[in-house]
Amino acid sequence: MSAGETEPAEAELRQRAKLALRNRMRAVREALPESACDVRSGAITQRLFALAELERAHTVLAFASMRNEVRTQAAMQAAWVAGKRVALPRVVGDELQLHLVDSETLLVEGAFSVPEPPDTAVQVQPEEVDFALVPALAIDPRGYRIGYGGGYYDKLIPRLGHARTCAVAYDFQLISEVPELPFDVAVDLIVTDERVIRTG
């Protein structure tokens, strides 16, 4: 088999491995009791707000957590109290648009049943974001993550300009290596309930 034939075969294997990891980690996370999610998320929020990168940020991109994802509401509330602007993503076509939200914003059910800002909320350009929280089902110490398979954040991260990107995950979601593909984009930081990793 030539090198040209081997490459697509390897990509196919990596894609299958990612799918298997995605399904397994989703099942493990969904089995976590709500009380454990709350405690672990609280520890993540504390570690986040000890970061100089977040302290310096004026505009923060978050995400509205659902089911057993890392709870982000407390982090958003702390950002508002600190006088920061908070934006949330909204799926438009195959990309994410960013919109400012505050504690009074009523989110709506968007694509994939994810809570999103209404389209009437003030739009923020990606280059305005200073610090971005990124969801992950699994992540490795290099900053490569497994998301939900849509590739939305891999498209968004290169557009964020000077923002520091930070994946938040429970510590058990940290794995030795994600089988990354050419279009995957690593994050700058990882914050779990046990540690902070700067990927370099």
RODO-2510 file (C-alpha; in nm, 4 decimals, decimal comma):
residues 200
     n   res          X          Y          Z
     1     m     0,0000     0,0000     0,0000
     2     s     0,1408     0,3390    -0,0949
     3     a     0,1803     0,6308     0,1477
     4     g    -0,1071     0,8018    -0,0297
     5     e    -0,3342     0,5087     0,0499
     6     t    -0,2098     0,4682     0,4062
     7     e    -0,2946     0,8242     0,5088
     8     p    -0,6715     0,8013     0,4485
     9     a    -0,6735     0,4613     0,6197
    10     e    -0,5035     0,6071     0,9262
    11     a    -0,7457     0,9004     0,9278
    12     e    -1,0362     0,6556     0,9184
    13     l    -0,8921     0,4652     1,2148
    14     r    -0,8470     0,7872     1,4099
    15     q    -1,2033     0,8938     1,3313
    16     r    -1,3362     0,5603     1,4559
    17     a    -1,1237     0,5855     1,7706
    18     k    -1,2569     0,9354     1,8371
    19     l    -1,6156     0,8161     1,7973
    20     a    -1,5585     0,5290     2,0403
    21     l    -1,3972     0,7651     2,2929
    22     r    -1,6773     1,0189     2,2475
    23     n    -1,9444     0,7580     2,3198
    24     r    -1,7572     0,6117     2,6166
    25     m    -1,6793     0,9441     2,7814
    26     r    -2,0345     1,0684     2,7314
    27     a    -2,1650     0,7558     2,9085
    28     v    -1,9182     0,7932     3,1975
    29     r    -2,0007     1,1614     3,2419
    30     e    -2,3753     1,1037     3,2294
    31     a    -2,3388     0,8456     3,5091
    32     l    -2,1919     1,1110     3,7406
    33     p    -2,4356     1,2106     4,0189
    34     e    -2,5560     1,5716     4,0033
    35     s    -2,4042     1,6418     4,3440
    36     a    -2,0630     1,5333     4,2127
    37     c    -2,1048     1,7566     3,9071
    38     d    -2,1792     2,0514     4,1365
    39     v    -1,8773     1,9890     4,3629
    40     r    -1,6362     1,9305     4,0746
    41     s    -1,7694     2,2322     3,8840
    42     g    -1,7218     2,4483     4,1919
    43     a    -1,3568     2,3452     4,2113
    44     i    -1,3140     2,4234     3,8396
    45     t    -1,4649     2,7699     3,8864
    46     q    -1,2229     2,8418     4,1729
    47     r    -0,9260     2,7362     3,9625
    48     l    -1,0488     2,9432     3,6685
    49     f    -1,0683     3,2621     3,8701
    50     a    -0,7176     3,2100     4,0054
    51     l    -0,5846     3,2383     3,6467
    52     a    -0,4073     3,5602     3,5549
    53     e    -0,5262     3,5088     3,1969
    54     l    -0,8892     3,5263     3,3051
    55     e    -0,8306     3,8092     3,5528
    56     r    -0,6916     4,0248     3,2705
    57     a    -0,9753     3,9435     3,0315
    58     h    -1,2386     4,2035     2,9479
    59     t    -1,4600     3,9870     2,7243
    60     v    -1,5112     3,6206     2,8135
    61     l    -1,6679     3,3585     2,5906
    62     a    -1,8519     3,0908     2,7880
    63     f    -2,1001     2,8193     2,6963
    64     a    -2,4352     2,7317     2,8492
    65     s    -2,3864     2,3928     3,0101
    66     m    -2,6447     2,1189     2,9810
    67     r    -2,6970     1,7752     3,1330
    68     n    -2,3760     1,6741     3,3163
    69     e    -2,1375     1,9174     3,1507
    70     v    -1,9156     2,1299     3,3728
    71     r    -2,1508     2,3861     3,5248
    72     t    -2,0655     2,7282     3,3837
    73     q    -2,3316     2,9481     3,5439
    74     a    -2,1191     3,0268     3,8517
    75     a    -1,8234     3,1220     3,6333
    76     m    -2,0456     3,3492     3,4254
    77     q    -2,1869     3,5088     3,7392
    78     a    -1,8368     3,5688     3,8777
    79     a    -1,7339     3,7261     3,5473
    80     w    -2,0311     3,9665     3,5572
    81     v    -1,9528     4,0598     3,9176
    82     a    -1,5934     4,1313     3,8117
    83     g    -1,7231     4,3707     3,5440
    84     k    -1,6436     4,1495     3,2470
    85     r    -1,8519     4,1133     2,9326
    86     v    -1,9777     3,7586     2,8800
    87     a    -2,0667     3,6130     2,5413
    88     l    -2,2292     3,2831     2,4492
    89     p    -2,2239     3,1057     2,1125
    90     r    -2,5187     3,0546     1,8801
    91     v    -2,5139     2,8020     1,5964
    92     v    -2,5725     2,9665     1,2599
    93     g    -2,5257     2,7307     0,9689
    94     d    -2,1975     2,5505     1,0254
    95     e    -2,0416     2,8224     1,2416
    96     l    -2,0785     2,9804     1,5841
    97     q    -2,1858     3,3425     1,6220
    98     l    -2,1113     3,5099     1,9545
    99     h    -2,3624     3,7256     2,1440
   100     l    -2,3372     3,9213     2,4681
   101     v    -2,5511     3,8013     2,7586
   102     d    -2,6153     3,9184     3,1131
   103     s    -2,7958     3,7681     3,4122
   104     e    -3,1306     3,8840     3,2696
   105     t    -3,0880     3,7289     2,9237
   106     l    -3,3421     3,4583     2,8491
   107     l    -3,1711     3,1818     2,6556
   108     v    -3,3583     2,9891     2,3880
   109     e    -3,3295     2,6301     2,2736
   110     g    -3,0959     2,6239     1,9771
   111     a    -2,9368     2,3624     1,7575
   112     f    -2,8953     2,0206     1,9234
   113     s    -3,1181     2,1474     2,2117
   114     v    -2,8282     2,3588     2,3453
   115     p    -2,9329     2,6810     2,5242
   116     e    -2,8313     2,9811     2,3140
   117     p    -2,8682     3,3596     2,3220
   118     p    -3,1558     3,4975     2,1160
   119     d    -3,0583     3,6358     1,7761
   120     t    -3,1553     3,9820     1,9036
   121     a    -2,8682     3,9844     2,1562
   122     v    -2,5753     4,2126     2,0716
   123     q    -2,3273     4,0303     1,8513
   124     v    -1,9580     4,0166     1,9440
   125     q    -1,6807     3,9591     1,6919
   126     p    -1,4423     3,6706     1,7699
   127     e    -1,1419     3,9046     1,7820
   128     e    -1,3047     4,0906     2,0748
   129     v    -1,2803     3,7834     2,2992
   130     d    -0,9909     3,7757     2,5476
   131     f    -1,0602     3,4415     2,7170
   132     a    -1,2708     3,1534     2,5859
   133     l    -1,4156     2,8578     2,7747
   134     v    -1,4402     2,5513     2,5536
   135     p    -1,6391     2,2343     2,6329
   136     a    -1,4839     1,8889     2,6024
   137     l    -1,5930     1,5282     2,6354
   138     a    -1,2274     1,4235     2,6584
   139     i    -0,8980     1,6099     2,6340
   140     d    -0,5288     1,5277     2,6384
   141     p    -0,2391     1,7221     2,7972
   142     r    -0,1459     1,8700     2,4576
   143     g    -0,4825     2,0486     2,4450
   144     y    -0,6462     1,8332     2,1785
   145     r    -1,0070     1,7638     2,2685
   146     i    -1,2986     1,5480     2,1691
   147     g    -1,6182     1,7481     2,1421
   148     y    -1,9570     1,6485     2,0109
   149     g    -1,8449     1,5928     1,6543
   150     g    -1,9685     1,9078     1,4827
   151     g    -1,6289     2,0766     1,4580
   152     y    -1,7767     2,4141     1,5589
   153     y    -1,5019     2,5060     1,8038
   154     d    -1,2250     2,3863     1,5720
   155     k    -1,3579     2,6418     1,3232
   156     l    -1,4078     2,9124     1,5869
   157     i    -1,0762     2,8955     1,7752
   158     p    -0,8582     3,0174     1,4828
   159     r    -1,0948     3,3181     1,4501
   160     l    -1,0553     3,4215     1,8136
   161     g    -0,7423     3,6228     1,7415
   162     h    -0,5579     3,6966     2,0656
   163     a    -0,7902     3,5043     2,3025
   164     r    -0,6572     3,2448     2,5443
   165     t    -0,8615     2,9288     2,4944
   166     c    -0,9370     2,7101     2,7946
   167     a    -1,1083     2,3717     2,7973
   168     v    -1,2967     2,2900     3,1172
   169     a    -1,3525     1,9256     3,2044
   170     y    -1,3769     1,6898     3,4982
   171     d    -1,0418     1,5354     3,5808
   172     f    -1,1502     1,1872     3,4674
   173     q    -1,2036     1,3317     3,1180
   174     l    -0,8290     1,3924     3,0862
   175     i    -0,6853     1,1093     2,8761
   176     s    -0,3311     1,0311     2,7626
   177     e    -0,3819     1,1112     2,3933
   178     v    -0,6642     1,2180     2,1660
   179     p    -0,6320     1,0736     1,8123
   180     e    -0,6308     1,4149     1,6475
   181     l    -0,7066     1,4812     1,2820
   182     p    -0,5629     1,7601     1,0616
   183     f    -0,8562     1,9952     1,1232
   184     d    -0,8415     1,9612     1,5053
   185     v    -0,7199     2,2679     1,6983
   186     a    -0,5598     2,2513     2,0440
   187     v    -0,6522     2,4836     2,3315
   188     d    -0,4035     2,6864     2,5378
   189     l    -0,5178     2,5787     2,8836
   190     i    -0,7036     2,2951     3,0524
   191     v    -0,8771     2,3409     3,3868
   192     t    -1,0160     2,0403     3,5730
   193     d    -1,1302     1,9985     3,9307
   194     e    -0,7801     1,8723     4,0155
   195     r    -0,5327     2,0720     3,8053
   196     v    -0,4454     2,3449     3,5582
   197     i    -0,2452     2,2502     3,2493
   198     r    -0,0847     2,5039     3,0179
   199     t    -0,0374     2,3179     2,6937
   200     g     0,2397     2,5380     2,5527
***
